[in-house]
Every structure is written in C-alpha cells, then in structure tokens.
Amino acid sequence: MSPVNSPEKSANAGPPEDASEAEETLRAIREGKVDALVIRRAVTEEIFSLQGWDDSYRAFMETMDHGAAALGAAGEVLYANDILCRLLGKSLSEIQGSSLLDCLPPSTHREVEGLLRNSRTGKQTAEVVIERGGRDHFFLISATPFETGVISGSALTMTDLTDRILAERDMASERSARAIIASANEAVVVCDSNGRITHVNAAAYAIQPGDLVGRYFHDAINLVFPNASGIVQSDDLVAMANSGRTLQGIEAHAPDAPRVKDLLISVAPLTLSGEAISGCVVTMVDLSQRKIAERQQLLMMRELDHRIKNTLALVLSISHRTAASEDTLEGFQSAFSTRIQALAATHDLLAETSWTDLALRDLVAGELAPFVSPGSDRIHLENLDIRVTSRAAVAVGLILHELVTNAVKYGALSTESGKLRLSARRDPEQNCLRLDWAESDGPPVSEPKRHGFGRTVIDRPLRYSSSGGADLDFHPDGVRCSLRIPAEDIVER
C-alpha cells in the first residue's frame, strides 16, 4: 500500500509485508482514518476514494424515476429515495437501518429473501403483490451486487407495475369479451352508460341490418313488447340495466327484422374489474322456432280436443244405435265391443303417422288381420297404396269393419272356398276415389229383409261430403260394395 497525500489519512495497497500491516489497514478504514486506498499492480496503480460516497450516491438515487435503495450485507436499508419510501408507505427515518423484509408484508418475504440471497452473485428480479386498500398492487423488485468504499451489499430498485398489468388485463378481458360476443349464437349488443351501442356480434344483424355501433339502442333496434301494454320501451330496459338491475326473459317483437321477428330479451349491467357500472349487455334470443312449435302445439291441442269430442259423439251414437238394433244384452255387448275395437284399431294406425294420413292397404290389413291374413291367396288387394286423410280413414275403417264382420258371419269369409277382392280406382266424374269390395265363391247371397245398424254404418260415415258415400249391392255371387272417398281426402305424395 502507498500513502496518499496526508500520511495521517492514507494507506498502502500492498501487497502487505505481513499480516499485522493488513490488520492495521482494516482497522484504520473502520475507524475512518483512511480516505483513500492506492492499489499498486505490476504496471499501474488505482486510487479508490472512501470519502463522499454517501452524498454522491444519495443524489444519484434521488434522480431515478423508480424506487431505489442501498442495502447492507444483511439486507438492512442504508438509504432509500423518496419514491421507494412512498411505495412502501413509510418515511426514510422509519426504514433506514431496518431490514428490508420488515418494511414489506409477510406474503412477500419468501420471494424477496431469495432475491437478496441470490443477488450476491449477479442481478436478480422478482414480481411481488402487495395489498393496499383492498386492492392488489404489483411491483417488480431488482437487486444487484453493490460495493463502494467500505460498503458491500445490494443496490435495489422497486418499480410499480400496477397500472401496466391492469391495463394488460383490461386489454385481455376486452379481447376475450369480443371473442365471446362474436362466437355467441344469440344476438349480443353492448351499450355504454348513455345507452349508445359500442359492440355487436354478427347475430344482431339478423335482427337489424345496417350500421349499429354508435347509435342509441332504442333508435337502432325497433322492438315492441306485446305483453307490456305499450308502456315498456327499449330505452327503459337499458336504463334499468345501467342502474344495476338485471332483467331476463322479456318477450319482444322486431317488426323491422328481415328474418327474426320474435325475441326473448335479457339485459344486465356491465362492470369491469370491480369498478362502477359502465354500461349494459343486451342479449336477444331467436324465438321463431319456439313460436312455431307453440302454434303447432296449440293447433294440435285444439285438434285433439276436436277429435276427442267427435270420437265421444261417435261412440255414443254407436252405443245408442247398436242397442236399438240388438234384441239381447249379450248381442249388444258383442256388437258394441267389436265396433269400438275397430274404431280403436284405426286410431292406433293414425297415431303412428301423427294423425296426418293413412294408406288404404294398412287400413284394410288391420281390419282383416283378426280373421284372415291379407297375404292369403283368398285375398286379392289392388292399388291400395293410396293414402287418405284421417277423417276418411276413420269413416272407411268403420265401414270395413261392418263388411268384414258380415263376410265372416254370412259371406265369403265364412267358408274355406270364399274369396275377397279389394281394389281402388279414381272416379273423375264423381270426384272421388272408389274402393271396391267384391266377395265371391261364398254362400248364396240375398238382401236381408231387415236393415240393422250395420247397414247404417256402411251407408253414412262418408256422407260428410257431397261426393262421398257407399253403394251396397247383395249380388247372388257375393256382396259388392263401392265406397266413394271424396277427392279432397286423397293425400298426394
């Protein structure tokens, strides 16, 4: 070591001749008797000042635009600038000489302690979160080795990232919100606190085409609320949502919409990051298909009610006329039961097609099945794939039941040799479809002297139309019957 100017306050920087000289130098440094060191090397020498570092470093830290501090080897705060004091919420006198960890909340100790420990070998950084006033604040802390004069420790900086992170989160939320709005199947409209539209998705243009963004909601989209007696308007819903109320399931009609007319409206307040209400979100669900289904259901209910009443009236009529034509209770019970069963069989067939229409072949097969297979060589069916309405099917089913019952008791189906032929043909002159029933090779036939209820059932059911009816002939070779099904009951496919 070599002296620097004043022999009283100088030291040689070596190399020392013995250990006692090195110890004396260190003692002088600790006691402040040395203000500089001269380090001599082989060719050059360097002078290190040990005075004035404190004032110069403080001045440097105060010029920085983020928090800064000089820490001792044990992590004690030697000095901190005003910005760091504000970030920590403490004064310099409160933190100077204290451990940095004592100035931070316990939730950050693990990260900061590791940061300081690892900073002895190089620069280290860590992000910490500090809660203040019920809100998270985000900080970036950096530490790097620091040596000047007799001090060896860490230089620490602390930067507030809260605004940047929250801005990034808001941008991410905005992107997510835009993506969600765009991918939603229902129409979504976002309005600001004044009711002006700021965002819309593609589905909204099915309700109202044209430029919507920037316009007031009640001006941009014309909505009528049929169940609100004309009192509720679009701007009322937006105003209520902006005041904090959520409304769901309000039916509306869009008279100007090119396609979607019936809507289900919901509105909700819009808040971002726990802040005050900044607008509202309006969702509009297309009810067109549901309305169609409701109308169909209503029609079906009305049709069902109509059919039930007609069926009950028909059953009562069958019961009354069967009783009038039978001499014994047993005869009434048998005849009435079989006729109701025939009616039920026709209803079962119609139920399979939702009461729309029925093929004559299925109707004939259903009536013959209890007595003979429709595929038997005794039965010949021709051109029976023609479909008729449910109204005609019920009437034809009742008539076929009477013809089959008579054939089984007295006609062609009462013997093994008897045959039956059923065929359908159009009759333009009579404006009808003729279903011809012809028995052959059975017992001799003669017209009965007394007309029972069965004859009435054959004659009347198709007379609901002027072109409908039945022509019955007791031909010696077998019964002939030609049913006239009105042309309007033929279902073309």
Residue, then its C-alpha position, 0 to 999 in steps of 0.5 A: m500500500s502507498p500513502v496518499n497525500s496526508p500520511e495521517k489519512s492514507a494507506n498502502a495497497g500492498p501487497p502487505e509485508d505481513a499480516s499485522e500491516a493488513e490488520e492495521t489497514l482494516r482497522a484504520i478504514r473502520e475507524g475512518k482514518v483512511d480516505a483513500l486506498v492506492i492499489r499498486r499492480a505490476v504496471t499501474e496503480e488505482i486510487f479508490s476514494l472512501q470519502g463522499w460516497d454517501d452524498s454522491y450516491r444519495a443524489f444519484m438515487e434521488t434522480m431515478d424515476h423508480g424506487a431505489a435503495a442501498l442495502g447492507a450485507a444483511g439486507e438492512v436499508l442504508y438509504a432509500n429515495d423518496i419514491l421507494c419510501r412512498l411505495l412502501g408507505k413509510s418515511l426514510s427515518e422509519i426504514q433506514g437501518s431496518s431490514l428490508l423484509d420488515c418494511l414489506p408484508p409477510s406474503t412477500h418475504r419468501e420471494v424477496e429473501g431469495l432475491l437478496r440471497n441470490s443477488r450476491t452473485g449477479k442481478q436478480t428480479a422478482e414480481v411481488v403483490i402487495e395489498r393496499g386498500g383492498r386492492d392488489h398492487f404489483f411491483l417488480i423488485s431488482a437487486t444487484p451486487f453493490e460495493t463502494g468504499v467500505i460498503s458491500g451489499s445490494a443496490l435495489t430498485m422497486t418499480d410499480l407495475t400496477d397500472r401496466i398489468l391492469a391495463e394488460r388485463d383490461m386489454a385481455s378481458e376486452r379481447s376475450a369479451r369480443a371473442i365471446i360476443a362474436s362466437a355467441n349464437e344469440a344476438v349480443v349488443v353492448c351499450d355504454s352508460n348513455g345507452r349508445i351501442t359500442h359492440v355487436n356480434a354478427a347475430a344482431y344483424a339478423i335482427q337489424p341490418g345496417d350500421l349499429v355501433g354508435r347509435y342509441f339502442h332504442d333508435a337502432i333496434n325497433l322492438v315492441f313488447p306485446n305483453a307490456s301494454g305499450i308502456v315498456q320501451s327499449d330505452d327503459l330496459v337499458a336504463m334499468a340495466n345501467s342502474g344495476r338491475t338485471l332483467q331476463g326473459i322479456e318477450a319482444h317483437a322486431p317488426d323491422a327484422p328481415r328474418v327474426k321477428d320474435l325475441l326473448i330479451s335479457v339485459a344486465p349491467l356491465t362492470l369491469s374489474g370491480e369498478a362502477i357500472s359502465g354500461c349494459v349487455v343486451t342479449m336477444v334470443d331467436l324465438s321463431q322456432r319456439k313460436i312455431a312449435e307453440r302454434q303447432q302445439l296449440l293447433m294440435m291441442r285444439e285438434l285433439d280436443h276436436r277429435i276427442k269430442n267427435t270420437l265421444a259423439l261417435v261412440l255414443s251414437i254407436s252405443h245408442r244405435t247398436a242397442a236399438s238394433e240388438d234384441t239381447l244384452e249379450g248381442f249388444q255387448s258383442a256388437f258394441s265391443t267389436r265396433i269400438q275395437a275397430l274404431a280403436a284399431t284405426h286410431d292406433l294406425l293414425a297415431e303412428t303417422s301423427w294423425t296426418d294420413l293413412a294408406l288404404r292397404d294398412l287400413v284394410a290389413g288391420e281390419l282383416a288381420p283378426f280373421v284372415s291374413p291379407g297375404s292369403d291367396r283368398i285375398h286379392l288387394e289392388n292399388l291400395d297404396i293410396r293414402v287418405t286423410s284421417r277423417a276418411a280413414v276413420a269413416v272407411g275403417l268403420i265401414l270395413h269393419e261392418l263388411v268384414t264382420n258380415a263376410v265372416k258371419y254370412g259371406a265369403l269369409s265364412t267358408e274355406s272356398g270364399k274369396l275377397r277382392l279389394s281394389a281402388r280406382r279414381d272416379p273423375e266424374q264423381n270426384c272421388l276415389r272408389l274402393d271396391w269390395a267384391e266377395s265371391d265363391g261364398p254362400p248364396v247371397s240375398e238382401p236381408k229383409r231387415h236393415g240393422f245398424g250395420r247397414t247404417v254404418i256402411d251407408r253414412p260415415l262418408r256422407y260428410s261430403s257431397s261426393g262421398g258415400a257407399d253403394l251396397d249391392f247383395h249380388p247372388d255371387g257375393v256382396r259388392c260394395s263401392l265406397r266413394i272417398p271424396a277427392e279432397d281426402i286423397v293425400e298426394r305424395 
